[in-house]
Amino acid sequence: MNVFKKIGLSLSALILAASPLMAAERMIMGGLGSASGSYDYQDSDAQFSFLNSKLDHDMSGSSLSVAYVGVEDSGLMWGAGYHSYTLTGDSGTQTWNNLTVDGTTYDQYTANSTTDLTLTGFYGLVGYQLKFADKFKFMPNLRLGIGNTSEVKLSVYETVTLGGTKYVASGASTDSGSASPLFISLPLYFQVSEKLGLGLELISGGLVHEITSGTSTYTYRLAGATQLSLTYGF
């Protein structure tokens, strides 16, 4: 890369990172609350298509975010922060009677899946601050994860009954990777004092972590979060 381009990119990154420090208004923005998502399983093999959608389930858990934010006189917001989302879910036990697979008819087959999804890492944000009714602030912003870590875990428990004999099998698998999730955050604050604001934050968008193994596709989704939030200015 041309040395002048390198210098230009470095200066752009430095200016962006320093924007909150040079802003007219600076604050810490933090939130803690719930998170929601889902898990889907699909198999393109006709022999196992009976499982499709049967093990799908919702996931829920907790969320945490904290950011350093600067607000210009125009209302434009810049900032960077850290977030963490942890979700779990369970399909419950699904049962099939007199199930035929690959020419064999089983008296009964049951399956249960439990899932875990974790997303952690830093993010950058840009948005706009709107003040109204003297004490209220609406601060919608876009958040882009920067080199976030996404980790998922699947645990499966199965039983098969054939000729009066019950067989049990279980297993677990994990997967991880880097992600750049995009979120839309809609926080509304009531200004308790000159420095402290308390409010509610709705976060939507998020992450899709998909794994394909043979004819099977496993899809984990982080859909969003709801947080009790605060701002502290200085």
VOTI-869919 format. One line per 8 residues: number of its first residue (from 1); their letters; for each residue y, x, z of N, C-alpha, C. Coordinates in Angstrom, 2 decimals, padded with zeros to 5 digits. Layout:
N
NUM = A = Y,X,Z,Y,X,Z,Y,X,Z  ...
// end
This chain:
234
1 = MNVFKKIG = -001.19,000.85,000.00,000.00,000.00,000.00,001.24,000.88,000.00  002.27,000.49,-000.74,003.53,001.20,-000.80,004.12,001.34,000.61  004.63,002.52,000.94,005.14,002.79,002.28,006.28,001.84,002.65  007.11,001.44,001.65,008.22,000.53,001.93,007.70,-000.86,002.28  006.58,-001.27,001.63,005.98,-002.56,001.96,005.43,-002.53,003.38  004.79,-001.40,003.75,004.26,-001.26,005.10,005.38,-001.39,006.14  006.51,-000.71,005.87,007.64,-000.76,006.80,008.18,-002.18,006.88  008.28,-002.85,005.73,008.79,-004.22,005.69,007.91,-005.18,006.47
9 = LSLSALIL = 006.60,-005.05,006.30,005.68,-005.92,007.03,005.73,-005.65,008.53  005.85,-004.38,008.90,005.92,-004.02,010.31,007.19,-004.58,010.95  008.30,-004.50,010.22,009.56,-005.02,010.75,009.50,-006.54,010.88  008.87,-007.21,009.90,008.75,-008.67,009.95,007.94,-009.10,011.16  006.83,-008.38,011.41,005.99,-008.71,012.56,006.75,-008.47,013.86  007.52,-007.39,013.91,008.28,-007.05,015.10,009.35,-008.10,015.38  010.05,-008.54,014.33,011.10,-009.54,014.48,010.51,-010.86,014.97  009.34,-011.25,014.40,008.69,-012.49,014.80,008.27,-012.43,016.27
17 = AASPLMAA = 007.70,-011.30,016.67,007.25,-011.17,018.06,008.41,-011.15,019.04  009.55,-010.60,018.59,010.69,-010.46,019.48,011.59,-011.70,019.50  011.35,-012.66,018.59,012.20,-013.83,018.48,012.39,-014.56,019.81  011.30,-014.84,020.57,011.50,-015.52,021.84,012.37,-014.73,022.81  012.31,-013.40,022.75,013.09,-012.57,023.67,014.57,-012.66,023.36  014.94,-012.92,022.09,016.33,-012.97,021.69,016.87,-014.39,021.66  016.05,-015.40,022.00,016.44,-016.80,021.89,017.46,-017.18,022.96  018.19,-018.27,022.69,019.19,-018.76,023.63,018.54,-019.30,024.89
25 = ERMIMGGL = 017.35,-019.91,024.74,016.62,-020.47,025.88,015.21,-019.91,025.88  014.74,-019.44,027.02,013.40,-018.86,027.12,012.63,-019.55,028.24  011.33,-019.71,028.05,010.53,-020.42,029.04,009.07,-020.04,028.96  008.36,-020.31,030.04,006.90,-020.27,030.07,006.41,-021.71,029.93  005.48,-021.94,029.02,004.91,-023.26,028.81,003.42,-023.18,029.10  002.93,-024.02,030.01,001.52,-023.97,030.37,000.92,-025.36,030.50  -000.39,-025.45,030.26,-001.06,-026.74,030.36,-002.51,-026.60,030.79  -003.03,-027.65,031.44,-004.40,-027.68,031.91,-004.92,-029.11,031.78
33 = GSASGSYD = -006.13,-029.27,031.20,-006.63,-030.62,031.03,-008.01,-030.69,030.41  -008.25,-031.75,029.68,-009.56,-032.02,029.08,-009.57,-031.60,027.61  -010.78,-031.56,027.04,-010.96,-031.26,025.63,-012.10,-032.12,025.10  -012.09,-032.40,023.80,-013.13,-033.24,023.22,-013.58,-032.67,021.87  -014.81,-033.02,021.49,-015.36,-032.55,020.23,-016.66,-033.27,019.93  -017.45,-032.72,019.01,-018.70,-033.36,018.62,-019.68,-032.34,018.05  -020.95,-032.77,017.95,-022.02,-031.96,017.37,-022.78,-032.83,016.39  -023.06,-032.27,015.18,-023.82,-032.99,014.14,-024.97,-032.11,013.67
41 = YQDSDAQF = -026.10,-032.77,013.39,-027.26,-032.07,012.84,-027.74,-032.78,011.58  -027.98,-032.01,010.51,-028.48,-032.56,009.26,-029.56,-031.63,008.70  -030.64,-032.24,008.14,-031.71,-031.47,007.51,-031.99,-032.05,006.14  -031.92,-031.20,005.11,-032.12,-031.67,003.74,-033.59,-031.79,003.36  -034.50,-031.31,004.22,-035.94,-031.42,003.98,-036.38,-032.84,004.32  -036.96,-033.55,003.34,-037.37,-034.95,003.54,-038.34,-035.11,004.70  -039.14,-034.06,004.99,-040.11,-034.13,006.08,-039.43,-034.29,007.44  -038.21,-033.76,007.55,-037.52,-033.78,008.84,-036.22,-034.60,008.81
49 = SFLNSKLD = -036.01,-035.34,007.74,-034.79,-036.13,007.62,-034.69,-037.22,008.69  -035.82,-037.56,009.33,-035.78,-038.57,010.40,-034.90,-038.12,011.56  -034.66,-036.81,011.65,-033.81,-036.28,012.72,-032.32,-036.43,012.43  -031.97,-036.63,011.15,-030.57,-036.67,010.76,-029.80,-037.71,011.55  -028.70,-037.28,012.14,-027.78,-038.12,012.92,-028.35,-038.57,014.27  -029.67,-038.44,014.49,-030.26,-038.92,015.73,-029.91,-038.03,016.92  -029.66,-036.76,016.66,-029.33,-035.83,017.74,-027.83,-035.57,017.83  -027.04,-036.26,017.00,-025.59,-036.11,017.05,-025.06,-036.62,018.39
57 = HDMSGSSL = -024.00,-035.99,018.88,-023.42,-036.47,020.13,-022.00,-035.93,020.32  -021.27,-036.59,021.20,-019.93,-036.13,021.55,-020.02,-034.98,022.54  -018.96,-034.17,022.55,-018.85,-033.08,023.50,-017.52,-033.22,024.24  -017.50,-032.79,025.49,-016.27,-032.86,026.28,-016.22,-031.67,027.23  -015.03,-031.43,027.75,-014.89,-030.30,028.65,-013.45,-030.09,029.07  -013.06,-028.82,029.22,-011.75,-028.48,029.76,-010.96,-027.61,028.79  -009.66,-027.57,029.02,-008.78,-026.75,028.18,-007.66,-026.14,029.03  -007.19,-025.00,028.57,-006.13,-024.26,029.25,-005.27,-023.58,028.21
65 = SVAYVGVE = -003.95,-023.62,028.39,-003.06,-022.90,027.48,-001.83,-022.42,028.25  -001.33,-021.27,027.85,-000.09,-020.73,028.42,000.62,-019.93,027.35  001.94,-020.08,027.25,002.69,-019.41,026.18,004.08,-019.01,026.66  004.59,-017.99,026.04,005.99,-017.57,026.22,006.75,-018.08,025.00  007.81,-018.87,025.24,008.49,-019.57,024.16,009.99,-019.32,024.22  010.58,-019.15,023.04,012.03,-019.06,022.91,012.55,-020.20,022.07  013.70,-020.75,022.44,014.30,-021.87,021.71,015.71,-021.47,021.27  015.96,-021.57,019.95,017.28,-021.25,019.42,018.25,-022.40,019.71
73 = DSGLMWGA = 019.55,-022.13,019.53,020.57,-023.18,019.71,020.32,-024.36,018.78  019.71,-024.09,017.63,019.41,-025.14,016.66,018.24,-026.02,017.07  017.48,-025.59,018.09,016.30,-026.32,018.52,015.00,-025.70,018.02  015.09,-024.74,017.10,013.90,-024.10,016.56,013.18,-023.30,017.65  011.85,-023.46,017.72,011.03,-022.79,018.74,010.14,-021.73,018.11  009.99,-020.60,018.82,009.04,-019.56,018.45,008.30,-019.15,019.72  007.06,-018.69,019.55,006.38,-018.21,020.74,004.97,-017.71,020.47  004.33,-017.24,021.51,002.95,-016.76,021.44,002.29,-017.03,022.78
81 = GYHSYTLT = 000.96,-017.25,022.74,000.29,-017.58,023.98,-001.21,-017.34,023.92  -001.89,-017.84,024.94,-003.34,-017.72,025.07,-003.90,-019.11,025.36  -005.06,-019.44,024.76,-005.71,-020.72,025.06,-007.21,-020.54,025.21  -007.80,-021.51,025.91,-009.24,-021.50,026.17,-009.75,-022.94,026.17  -010.84,-023.17,025.44,-011.47,-024.50,025.38,-012.97,-024.33,025.65  -013.52,-025.15,026.54,-014.94,-025.11,026.86,-015.50,-026.53,026.83  -016.51,-026.76,025.98,-017.09,-028.08,025.82,-018.60,-028.04,025.96  -019.18,-029.14,026.45,-020.62,-029.30,026.51,-020.98,-030.72,026.07
89 = GDSGTQTW = -022.25,-030.90,025.66,-022.70,-032.22,025.24,-024.21,-032.33,025.30  -024.71,-033.58,025.28,-026.14,-033.84,025.39,-026.48,-035.06,024.55  -027.51,-034.95,023.71,-027.90,-036.05,022.84,-028.66,-037.14,023.57  -029.18,-036.82,024.76,-030.12,-037.72,025.40,-031.47,-037.61,024.71  -032.51,-038.12,025.31,-033.85,-038.02,024.72,-034.05,-039.10,023.66  -034.38,-038.65,022.44,-034.66,-039.56,021.33,-036.18,-039.64,021.14  -036.70,-040.87,020.89,-038.14,-041.08,020.83,-038.56,-041.74,019.52  -039.66,-041.22,018.93,-040.27,-041.82,017.74,-041.75,-042.08,018.04
97 = NNLTVDGT = -042.23,-043.27,017.74,-043.64,-043.62,017.93,-044.36,-043.69,016.58  -045.61,-043.26,016.57,-046.41,-043.28,015.34,-045.67,-042.63,014.18  -045.21,-041.41,014.43,-044.42,-040.66,013.44,-045.33,-039.80,012.57  -045.15,-039.91,011.24,-045.94,-039.11,010.31,-045.08,-037.99,009.74  -045.53,-036.74,009.94,-044.85,-035.56,009.42,-045.87,-034.67,008.75  -045.64,-034.37,007.47,-046.53,-033.48,006.72,-047.99,-033.94,006.78  -048.20,-035.24,006.68,-049.55,-035.79,006.62,-050.22,-036.04,007.95  -049.55,-035.65,009.06,-050.12,-035.87,010.39,-049.33,-036.96,011.11
105 = TYDQYTAN = -050.06,-037.91,011.69,-049.40,-038.99,012.43,-049.50,-038.72,013.93  -048.34,-038.61,014.56,-048.27,-038.32,015.99,-048.10,-039.63,016.77  -048.77,-039.71,017.93,-048.62,-040.90,018.77,-047.16,-041.07,019.19  -046.56,-039.96,019.56,-045.16,-040.01,019.99,-044.51,-038.63,019.83  -043.24,-038.65,019.46,-042.46,-037.41,019.36,-041.11,-037.66,020.04  -040.69,-036.75,020.90,-039.38,-036.87,021.53,-038.59,-035.58,021.33  -037.28,-035.70,021.29,-036.41,-034.53,021.13,-035.11,-034.74,021.89  -034.62,-033.67,022.47,-033.35,-033.69,023.19,-032.61,-032.39,022.89
113 = STTDLTLT = -031.31,-032.49,022.62,-030.51,-031.29,022.36,-029.29,-031.28,023.26  -028.98,-030.11,023.80,-027.75,-029.91,024.57,-026.96,-028.79,023.90  -025.64,-028.90,023.92,-024.80,-027.96,023.19,-023.64,-027.46,024.05  -023.18,-026.26,023.72,-022.00,-025.67,024.36,-021.11,-025.06,023.27  -019.81,-025.20,023.44,-018.84,-024.62,022.51,-017.69,-024.03,023.32  -017.35,-022.78,023.00,-016.23,-022.11,023.68,-015.32,-021.48,022.64  -014.03,-021.69,022.79,-013.02,-021.05,021.94,-011.99,-020.39,022.83  -011.75,-019.10,022.63,-010.75,-018.37,023.42,-009.96,-017.43,022.52
121 = GFYGLVGY = -008.73,-017.13,022.94,-007.95,-016.14,022.20,-006.46,-016.44,022.22  -005.73,-015.65,021.48,-004.28,-015.76,021.41,-003.86,-016.62,020.22  -002.65,-017.13,020.30,-002.12,-017.94,019.20,-000.60,-017.74,019.08  -000.10,-017.98,017.89,001.33,-018.01,017.65,001.76,-019.45,017.44  002.99,-019.78,017.77,003.46,-021.15,017.58,004.87,-021.18,017.00  005.15,-022.26,016.28,006.48,-022.54,015.77,006.68,-024.04,015.86  007.88,-024.46,016.26,008.12,-025.89,016.43,009.59,-026.19,016.58  009.87,-027.34,017.18,011.26,-027.79,017.32,011.42,-028.54,018.64
129 = QLKFADKF = 012.52,-028.29,019.33,012.79,-028.96,020.59,013.84,-030.04,020.39  013.51,-031.27,020.84,014.43,-032.40,020.78,014.74,-032.86,022.19  016.02,-032.93,022.54,016.43,-033.41,023.85,016.99,-034.81,023.71  016.60,-035.70,024.65,017.13,-037.06,024.62,017.13,-037.65,026.03  017.95,-038.67,026.21,018.07,-039.38,027.50,018.31,-038.41,028.66  019.04,-037.35,028.41,019.44,-036.36,029.40,018.29,-035.55,030.02  017.23,-036.21,030.43,016.17,-035.55,031.19,014.87,-035.30,030.41  014.81,-035.70,029.17,013.55,-035.60,028.43,013.63,-034.58,027.29
137 = KFMPNLRL = 012.48,-033.90,027.06,012.34,-032.96,025.95,011.06,-033.27,025.19  011.16,-033.37,023.89,010.00,-033.50,023.01,009.92,-032.23,022.19  008.76,-031.51,022.28,008.68,-030.17,021.70,007.48,-030.02,020.77  007.41,-030.77,019.66,006.26,-030.66,018.75,006.18,-029.26,018.14  004.94,-028.75,018.01,004.77,-027.41,017.46,003.41,-027.24,016.81  003.34,-026.32,015.88,002.08,-025.91,015.25,001.61,-024.62,015.90  000.28,-024.54,016.13,-000.30,-023.36,016.76,-001.41,-022.81,015.89  -001.35,-021.53,015.61,-002.37,-020.88,014.80,-003.06,-019.81,015.63
145 = GIGNTSEV = -004.38,-019.97,015.81,-005.15,-018.98,016.54,-005.21,-017.66,015.79  -005.09,-016.56,016.52,-005.08,-015.23,015.92,-006.32,-014.47,016.39  -007.32,-014.33,015.51,-008.53,-013.61,015.86,-009.25,-014.20,017.05  -009.29,-015.52,017.15,-009.97,-016.18,018.27,-011.48,-015.97,018.20  -012.14,-016.08,019.34,-013.59,-015.98,019.42,-014.19,-017.36,019.64  -015.08,-017.75,018.75,-015.79,-019.03,018.85,-017.26,-018.75,019.16  -017.77,-019.38,020.23,-019.17,-019.19,020.63,-019.83,-020.55,020.80  -021.05,-020.69,020.27,-021.79,-021.94,020.42,-023.21,-021.64,020.91
153 = KLSVYETV = -023.79,-022.63,021.60,-025.16,-022.52,022.07,-025.86,-023.86,021.89  -027.10,-023.81,021.42,-027.92,-025.01,021.24,-029.24,-024.83,021.99  -029.58,-025.81,022.83,-030.86,-025.82,023.54,-031.61,-027.08,023.13  -032.89,-026.93,022.76,-033.70,-028.05,022.29,-034.97,-028.15,023.12  -035.31,-029.39,023.49,-036.54,-029.66,024.24,-037.31,-030.74,023.47  -038.57,-030.45,023.09,-039.36,-031.38,022.30,-040.73,-031.61,022.93  -041.26,-032.82,022.74,-042.64,-033.11,023.13,-043.34,-033.84,021.99  -044.61,-033.55,021.83,-045.44,-034.21,020.82,-046.72,-034.68,021.49
161 = TLGGTKYV = -047.07,-035.95,021.29,-048.32,-036.49,021.83,-049.26,-036.79,020.67  -050.42,-036.18,020.68,-051.40,-036.35,019.61,-052.79,-036.49,020.22  -053.44,-037.61,019.93,-054.78,-037.85,020.46,-054.82,-037.85,021.97  -053.76,-038.33,022.60,-053.71,-038.40,024.05,-053.27,-037.13,024.74  -053.09,-036.06,023.98,-052.66,-034.78,024.57,-051.18,-034.55,024.28  -050.44,-034.17,025.30,-048.99,-033.94,025.17,-048.69,-032.44,025.08  -047.92,-032.07,024.06,-047.51,-030.68,023.85,-045.99,-030.58,024.03  -045.56,-029.52,024.68,-044.14,-029.33,024.98,-043.64,-028.04,024.35
169 = ASGASTDS = -042.44,-028.09,023.77,-041.81,-026.89,023.20,-040.32,-026.92,023.53  -039.76,-025.76,023.76,-038.32,-025.65,024.03,-037.80,-024.34,023.48  -036.51,-024.29,023.23,-035.90,-023.07,022.70,-034.39,-023.15,022.76  -033.75,-022.00,022.59,-032.29,-021.93,022.61,-031.82,-020.91,021.59  -030.64,-021.16,021.04,-030.06,-020.21,020.08,-028.55,-020.16,020.32  -027.96,-019.02,020.01,-026.52,-018.84,020.16,-025.93,-018.24,018.89  -024.64,-018.46,018.71,-023.94,-017.90,017.56,-022.48,-017.69,017.95  -021.86,-016.66,017.41,-020.45,-016.40,017.70,-019.77,-015.84,016.46
177 = GSASPLFI = -018.46,-015.96,016.43,-017.71,-015.45,015.30,-016.22,-015.51,015.56  -015.46,-014.98,014.60,-014.00,-014.99,014.69,-013.45,-016.21,013.98  -012.38,-016.79,014.52,-011.81,-018.01,013.95,-010.29,-017.99,014.04  -009.65,-018.75,013.16,-008.19,-018.92,013.17,-007.89,-020.42,013.15  -008.15,-021.11,014.25,-007.97,-022.56,014.28,-006.50,-022.96,014.25  -006.22,-024.11,013.66,-004.86,-024.64,013.58,-004.77,-025.90,014.42  -003.79,-025.95,015.31,-003.58,-027.10,016.18,-002.18,-027.68,015.99  -002.06,-028.98,016.20,-000.76,-029.65,016.30,-000.59,-030.07,017.75
185 = SLPLYFQV = 000.47,-029.60,018.39,000.72,-029.90,019.80,001.95,-030.81,019.91  001.82,-031.89,020.71,002.90,-032.85,020.90,003.19,-033.02,022.38  003.96,-032.11,022.98,004.27,-032.21,024.41,005.59,-032.96,024.67  005.56,-033.79,025.69,006.75,-034.51,026.14,006.99,-034.16,027.60  008.22,-033.70,027.93,008.52,-033.24,029.27,009.67,-034.03,029.90  009.56,-034.20,031.21,010.67,-034.71,032.02,011.24,-033.54,032.80  012.54,-033.33,032.66,013.18,-032.18,033.29,013.44,-032.49,034.76  012.58,-031.95,035.64,012.67,-032.19,037.08,013.88,-031.49,037.67
193 = SEKLGLGL = 014.14,-030.28,037.22,015.29,-029.51,037.66,015.81,-028.71,036.47  016.80,-027.89,036.71,017.37,-027.10,035.61,016.33,-026.21,034.95  015.37,-025.71,035.75,014.38,-024.78,035.22,013.01,-025.40,034.98  012.64,-026.40,035.77,011.28,-026.92,035.74,011.17,-028.25,035.00  010.19,-028.30,034.09,009.88,-029.53,033.38,008.40,-029.86,033.52  008.07,-031.14,033.72,006.69,-031.59,033.84,006.41,-032.64,032.77  005.18,-032.61,032.22,004.92,-033.57,031.16,003.47,-033.67,030.76  003.27,-034.33,029.64,001.95,-034.57,029.06,001.93,-033.99,027.65
201 = ELISGGLV = 000.81,-033.33,027.30,000.70,-032.67,026.00,-000.56,-033.15,025.28  -000.38,-033.64,024.06,-001.51,-034.04,023.22,-001.70,-032.98,022.14  -002.93,-032.47,022.03,-003.25,-031.41,021.07,-004.34,-031.92,020.13  -004.08,-031.85,018.83,-005.07,-032.30,017.85,-005.34,-031.20,016.84  -006.41,-031.41,016.04,-006.83,-030.37,015.11,-007.83,-029.49,015.81  -008.03,-028.30,015.35,-008.91,-027.41,016.06,-009.87,-026.63,015.22  -011.16,-026.73,015.57,-012.15,-025.79,015.06,-013.38,-026.50,014.53  -013.96,-025.96,013.43,-015.27,-026.37,012.94,-016.13,-025.11,012.87
209 = HEITSGTS = -017.20,-025.08,013.66,-018.14,-023.95,013.67,-019.44,-024.45,013.08  -019.75,-024.02,011.86,-020.92,-024.53,011.14,-021.94,-023.42,010.92  -023.21,-023.76,011.15,-024.30,-022.80,010.98,-025.34,-023.43,010.05  -025.77,-022.68,009.05,-026.84,-023.13,008.15,-028.03,-022.19,008.30  -029.19,-022.79,008.58,-030.42,-022.01,008.73,-031.52,-022.73,007.97  -031.94,-022.16,006.85,-032.92,-022.83,006.01,-032.38,-024.13,005.49  -033.06,-025.23,005.77,-032.62,-026.55,005.30,-031.78,-027.27,006.35  -031.55,-026.63,007.48,-030.84,-027.28,008.59,-029.38,-026.82,008.66
217 = TYTYRLAG = -028.49,-027.77,008.98,-027.07,-027.48,009.16,-026.63,-028.01,010.52  -026.04,-027.12,011.31,-025.57,-027.46,012.66,-024.05,-027.35,012.66  -023.34,-028.41,013.02,-021.88,-028.42,012.97,-021.31,-028.76,014.34  -020.52,-027.84,014.87,-019.84,-028.03,016.15,-018.35,-028.20,015.87  -017.73,-029.21,016.47,-016.30,-029.47,016.21,-015.52,-029.55,017.52  -014.38,-028.86,017.55,-013.40,-029.03,018.61,-012.29,-029.90,018.03  -012.13,-031.12,018.54,-011.21,-032.09,017.93,-009.82,-032.05,018.53  -009.71,-031.71,019.82,-008.39,-031.70,020.43,-008.46,-031.68,021.94
225 = ATQLSLTY = -007.30,-031.91,022.57,-007.22,-031.83,024.03,-006.04,-032.66,024.53  -006.11,-033.01,025.81,-005.00,-033.66,026.51,-004.73,-032.85,027.78  -003.49,-032.43,027.95,-003.17,-031.56,029.08,-001.98,-032.06,029.88  -002.04,-031.87,031.19,-000.86,-031.96,032.03,-000.14,-030.63,031.88  001.13,-030.68,031.59,001.83,-029.46,031.17,003.13,-029.27,031.94  003.59,-028.03,031.95,004.87,-027.73,032.58,005.60,-026.65,031.80  006.91,-026.63,031.96,007.72,-025.54,031.42,008.57,-024.99,032.57  008.79,-023.69,032.51,009.66,-023.05,033.49,010.61,-022.12,032.75
233 = GF = 011.89,-022.45,032.78,012.87,-021.66,032.05,013.49,-020.55,032.87  013.98,-019.54,032.17,014.65,-018.43,032.84,015.59,-017.73,031.87
// end
